[in-house]
Amino acid sequence: MSSTAVAVKTLELFNEKADQLLSSEFFKQASGGGSIVEFNRESGWEGIHVGPDEESIRALVLTLRLFMQDNDRISLRNMANIYGSLPVSAAMKQEFDAHRSQLKALLDSKSHLAITEEGPLTYREILCIFVYGEYAHVGERYRQTYEDLRTTSFFPLFQNCLVDAVVAYARCIGAMQRTNLRAVAELTGSES
């Protein structure tokens, strides 16, 4: 199989997994959700989060991590490398890179939440706390942070930031999927 044929199969796999991600129950439950934290004189701080349930988060993370972890061929970094070597137009390569850069900028931007005096966490850090502290490849550092946050009344605010980060990730994946469809059509000579 030629390297272009292998790349086409990888773009098609990306699109298949993007469909799974974008049709997740998570997004139906995230719509209209949010978090509230308030102070009650009798009981102190209380928080509530309305949004995706644990089952939908766990199901979503199974697919989302394919795009996050470089040990998978459809991770965003690996896809950028594939696009770099694809015989497609420079504009299409730039479009894919622009989607990835936009996501990176959002994930690396500061949230409004801090857990140390060093300043607010980024959306990427919050995403990693949940993904690697609870749902996938649980690491000691992220696990401890997740456990510490889960015991506070402010945890719903972190849950809400997780939803924001995942929705941004999904928008990027959707945009990349549309680029992939056009790239596959260009590479195979078919109509998109």
Secondary structure, 3 states (H helix, E strand, C coil): CCHHHHHHHHHHHHHHHHHHHHCCHHHHHHCCCEEEEEEECCCEEEEEEECCCHHHHHHHHHHHHHHHCCCCCCCHHHHHHHHHHCCCCHHHHHHHHHHHHHHHHHHCCEEEEECCCCCEEEHHHHHHHHHHHHHCCCCHHHHHHHHHHHCCCCHHHHHHHHHHHHHHHHHHHHHHHHHHHHHHHHHHCCCC
